[in-house]
Amino acid sequence: MQDFREYSKYLQQAIESVDAQQIENFISILYKAYQDEKTVFVIGNGGSAANASHLAQDLAKGTRVGIEFPKRIKALSLTDNTSFISALGNDDGYDRIFEQQLRTYAQTGDYLIAISGSGNSPNIIKAVNWANENGLTTIGVTGFNGGKLKQINHHSVHVELNDMGTSESVHTVIFHYVIRELMEKMNAAANVEAIAE
């Protein structure tokens, strides 16, 4: 049985195994969404649903340049509208809860972040397929071997680890790093704009 120090080393090894270029690419993609004023949708199930909600909140609020600054990242988690999700699950099937929300809200040029430890959740795959077919940029955040999601998304952030809980923890660490870097980039750009004015 692992003690906490052993688990900490295991977690650190998992973090260090992630391809840093994938994370830098993720930051660049989200910064482009900000520049182009597109909407970033985030989806996931279970622990990944909680991560989706947390990430969307951090993107929308945690990167704000200032309380009055008008330009922000427009991010929404599609895991949070309980009444809409339950209606879709009941009437259309749980495998369509994210795809149907995208049909309602998404526009060509928007972005979809799909978080799935296994990469094989049917509702994730349906949503990403729809997004790919309708002009959205898709980013898959996965664990294990990446599953189907890693094969169909445009961009990947992959944690090669056969451990759902620790994969989700690594995803959270990545997301917090991404938010910090985006906030710095957005603040720097805002300062340049202020000087130019």
BELTA-V867094 format. One record per run of one state. SS is the DSSP state (A for helix, B for strand, O for the rest). FROM is the first residue (numbers start at 1). TO is the last residue. If there is no record, write none. Layout:
ss=SS from=FROM to=TO
ss=SS from=FROM to=TO
This chain:
ss=O from=1 to=3
ss=A from=4 to=16
ss=O from=17 to=19
ss=A from=20 to=36
ss=O from=37 to=38
ss=B from=39 to=44
ss=O from=45 to=46
ss=A from=47 to=62
ss=O from=63 to=73
ss=B from=74 to=77
ss=O from=78 to=81
ss=A from=82 to=91
ss=O from=92 to=93
ss=A from=94 to=105
ss=O from=106 to=110
ss=B from=111 to=116
ss=O from=117 to=121
ss=A from=122 to=133
ss=O from=134 to=136
ss=B from=137 to=142
ss=O from=143 to=146
ss=A from=147 to=152
ss=O from=153 to=154
ss=B from=155 to=158
ss=O from=159 to=163
ss=A from=164 to=196
ss=O from=197 to=197
